[in-house]
């Protein structure tokens, strides 16, 4: 199990680098859906970074948040907020309810 966890962290580390590169090159956000329903959004606006982890109906676990903090190199002292977000599915019209953990920090 430790090997599986390490290899998934390596994949997450690669994904983190790809998402950061995408945000820096396009000036837009990067969005990725991971196994087990976790969605990650990374964006930057005027030097302010935002990393959001969301799952439909259930909060991302503390372990998931800690791993993402480490792999996305979120600095100590970043602001953490938890909130609920809803939206309509564009095709089905079904109302979706997400539990979101958001980390924000400044970089210059």
Helices and strands as residue ranges (DSSP letters): H 2-26, E 30-33, G 35-37, E 39-45, E 48-56, H 62-71, E 79-88, E 95-106
